[in-house]
Amino acid sequence: MPRRLSLAAGAVFAAALVSSPGLLSCAGPRPQPSTPSPSPPAAPPSPSARPAAAPPADGARRRARELGIVIGRLPTGRLNAITDVPGVRVGHVTHHRGAGRLDPGKGPVRTGVTVILPTSDDFWHHKLPAASFILNGNGEMTGLHYVNEFGVLESPIVFTNTLAVGRAFDGAVQYMLRRYPAIGVDEPTVAPIVGECDDSALNDIRGLHVSAEDVLTAAEQAADGPVQEGAVGGGTGMICYDFKCGIGTASRVVPEAAGGFIVGAIVQANFGARGELRIDGVPVGQEIRDLLPVPDYHSEGSLLAVVATDAPLSARQLGRVARRISLAVGRTGTISRDGSGDLFLAFATGNRIAAEPKELTRTLREVDDGRLNPLFQAAEEAVEEAILNALTMATTTFGQDDHVAYAIPLDRLGEVMGRYGRLREPEPPVRDAR
């Protein structure tokens, strides 16, 4: 959650920070380039770090696979997004206005909300099995006590900034009250899922610019097509591995012999220090060492990750899936820092749980535990790629007091990945992102 700022840094220091490859965003001296991971076949390549007198133009942003970066072995769904899981919909509201000096309460504003609707039908009276896992708890995702106690999801899931949790919660409650008028009258009350990351490095977070109406709008506009990624919605002000980041998504399809199920993931990424970043095993954070955020601040950050599947899983099994999100996150390099809120949720649409069952007992299908490995693999691959898409789709963003977070330079990323033998044939883009 916290993103600690050192605002005493002057303009001279900030300029030196951007131009010097010898500075690292995390505490302590920057480690010198080390021998690459054992997996690359060639001798250690020379680092591509170089001073940057001025940031490069972002150009067209592309997803990881459009760059030739392929994570894992399983095929993706049609959209390579969480919306490949039938019924799942995603909507954003983005606030990007103002520039220059911070005027608390007025701006500049770099924030928003992202809403995930778990099904297109009635998820209040026909709940979904769900479970959560907290890798590091320096953050907030409301409603998880209820999820873990009863093993169900019955509300939208909202991503936003730390100080907007209350208003986003109000918006999610209003959405549920409008959709289900009996809530709080003839039916129980609802506790929606709202997760947060701290965007105060770029955003006037004290201004409380997110409203309950934003959540309603994002939910009403939520669609089941391609998902807009990068600096949008709740990810508008987020920074990951000291590059501009935000929202990312991906999906996988398990083999037909394992059920042919779809697993999708969506993340709001706001974590990690530059020197830690690894992409498909390549130490990218050691190779691209400039273009650090200005001013210098040490990123603790947070990560919100949601995994959805159409497999018939129980809440107990979804707990196993949620815990394995940690493996995907670790593959990107982070150590899950003390100040990070790494909060994960998994749900399944392949079972439904009646709110008012007529029978004393209920029967749920579930995949045999001994055959869960393909689903574990799918979840891990999808989350890892979703984080990369959040990085590669984000654009350089100037925020309050002219703070800046640079987008990862795609040309240099491709050059680094190529030297390590990690590039494949680029895939065509998915069109008409919403």
Salt bridges, closest charged atoms under 4 A:
ASP103 OD2 - LYS106 NZ 3.97
ASP121 OD1 - ARG352 NH2 3.13
ASP122 OD2 - HIS125 ND1 2.68
GLU154 OE1 - LYS127 NZ 2.59
GLU187 OE2 - HIS125 NE2 2.71
ASP204 OD2 - HIS209 NE2 2.83
ASP214 OD2 - HIS95 NE2 2.74
GLU229 OE1 - ARG63 NE 2.70
GLU276 OE2 - ARG337 NH2 2.56
ASP280 OD2 - ARG422 NE 3.75
GLU287 OE1 - ARG419 NH2 3.05
ASP290 OD1 - ARG412 NH2 3.03
GLU300 OE2 - HIS298 NE2 2.73
GLU366 OE2 - ARG316 NH2 3.24
ASP369 OD2 - ARG316 NH2 2.98
ASP369 OD1 - ARG320 NH1 3.83
GLU380 OE1 - ARG331 NH2 2.96
GLU381 OE1 - ARG252 NE 2.83
GLU385 OE2 - ARG65 NE 2.93
GLU385 OE1 - ARG252 NH2 2.55
GLU415 OE2 - ARG419 NE 2.56
GLU427 OE2 - ARG65 NH1 3.10
